[in-house]
Amino acid sequence: MVKDNTLFDHVKLKTKKTMKQISEVQAELDELLKLTPQQKESMSKTELSRATKRVGFLKIVKNYLEQNPREGYVKEQLDKLEEKVKKIDGEYQVWLDGCENPKDTSEMRKAYNSQTGALSQKEKYNEQLKMLREVLG
């Protein structure tokens, strides 16, 4: 006997994440840009800095969405970048295990990065991951 799951199809549709729309991003951007000088003065330095960074980030997301990427493509790119980050982490750990007498972690990271440049590349990948996750909602 085959079960009829049509009762649950609407639940799946509502819970399925879809990509953000340009209008959603623009609405958040407008809200941040409409802050009055009084509102800005009442914000702490940290909050103001975060709001400013968020405006720049949302502009990038909006520009990306204006290119009309397919959702499947965005997910594919997200998966590829996550794999690259995992690979860099794995290579760093292998390099660290091969070192005699590992010292301070920050010194070791600097040495690894100066030799390979992988950790600075990882930072770029993480920025891209953040943007793609924002696009996917």
Buried (B, 14 or more C-beta within 10 A) or exposed (E): EEEEEEEEEEEEEEEEEEBBEBEBBEEBBEEBEEBEEEEEEEEEEEEBEEBEEEBEBBEBBBEBBEEEBEEEEBBEBBEEBEEBBEEBEEEBEEBBEEEEEEEEEEEBEEBBBEEBEBBEBBEEBEEBBEBBEBBBE
